[in-house]
Amino acid sequence: MGEPVVIVEYDPAWPEEFARLGARLRGALGDVAARIDHIGSTAVPALAAKPVIDVQVSVRSFEPLDAYRAPLEELGFVFRAGNPERTKRYFREPPGSRRVHVHVRLLGSFSQQLALLFRDHLRCHPAAAAEYAEVKRRCAARAGDDRAAYVEAKDPFVWEIVRRADAWAQRTGWVPGPSDA
């Protein structure tokens, strides 16, 4: 049995934690990382979340893998070669450390842009963020320790937010702002 899915209230320390981590990542990756961004729910002020810092490292190419794998592993991150998502390379926190997910994605790819658009839309629409928090709480309560069930249960609402975010991007001409680190 795994750990239960837990949604906690927003912690104002999350951006500071990301800032320290982002600086370490920038120092290790240098120009290999075109962007380093705080993504996911912990990147949205006032949004309840699983207490996991999600980081997106945008690279110009997945090859050579060692260009980013070696510096990340030197920081203690663990490469998850078995990650089934082919649009990213995935790393987890050093064993025994605070939960961190590092998503390495191709600069300009759909998945890279989507993570930034989703975050920015929720940052600019607090009512949508509050709605999302409620959905996450309900889904976590139902899922218990089944993380896959949690993700599957909230997916319809996530795609509704994506639809709204796309309409917002079309109206506003949204483009990603500068890299966070």
ZIPEMO-V245329 format. One record per helix or strand of 2 or more residues. SS is the DSSP state (a for helix, b for strand). FROM is the first residue (numbers start at 1). LEN is the number of residues. Records with the same first field share a line. If there is no record, write none. Layout:
BEGIN
SS=FROM-LEN  FROM-LEN
END
This chain:
BEGIN
a=14-19  41-3  66-9  110-15  126-18  147-26
b=35-5  53-7  78-2  88-5  100-7
END
